[in-house]
Every structure is written in C-alpha cells, then in structure tokens.
Amino acid sequence: MEDNHKSTPKSAQSEREARLKAALKANMGRRKAQAQARARAHGDGTDKKDS
C-alpha cells in the first residue's frame, strides 16, 4: 500500500521544510541568547543559587 499523506507537491513540502528550518534556527538563537544572559547574571552574583 502507498502512503496517502504524500499527496502534497514536492515544492510545497520543501517550502515547509525551509520554513521549519528557519523557525528552528531563530528559536535556537533566542535560547542561546537567554543562556548567555543567565550566565552573565549568574556571574554578577545577582542570580539565586539553583541547587
């Protein structure tokens, strides 16, 4: 039996993958910036102890 979920044209599928890739890259950039900000705050001694 063939997969019925592959009914979208390849161009639409590749456009979706490109959008997802861009969104993932933006999300990773935000998370990296947040981690750096937390590390800076922790280095200043203003952050509470995590453990």
C-alpha positions in Angstrom: 0.0 0.0 0.0 1.2 3.5 -0.8 1.3 6.4 1.7 -1.6 8.8 1.2 0.0 11.6 3.2 2.5 12.3 0.4 -0.2 14.0 -1.7 1.4 17.4 -1.4 3.7 18.5 -4.2 7.4 18.4 -3.5 7.7 22.1 -3.9 5.2 22.7 -1.1 6.9 20.1 1.1 10.3 21.7 0.5 8.9 25.2 1.3 7.5 23.8 4.6 10.9 22.3 5.4 12.6 25.6 4.7 10.1 27.4 7.0 10.6 24.9 9.8 14.4 25.1 9.4 14.3 28.9 9.6 12.0 28.8 12.7 14.3 26.3 14.4 17.3 28.4 13.7 15.6 31.5 15.1 14.5 29.5 18.2 18.0 28.2 18.8 19.3 31.8 18.6 16.9 33.0 21.2 17.7 30.1 23.5 21.4 30.8 23.1 20.9 34.5 24.0 18.8 33.5 27.0 21.5 31.1 28.2 24.2 33.8 27.8 22.1 36.3 29.7 21.6 33.9 32.5 25.3 33.1 32.6 26.1 36.8 32.8 23.6 37.4 35.5 24.9 34.4 37.5 28.5 35.7 37.1 27.4 39.1 38.6 26.1 37.4 41.7 22.6 38.7 41.2 21.1 35.2 40.4 19.8 33.0 43.1 21.5 29.6 43.7 19.9 26.9 41.5 20.7 23.9 43.7 
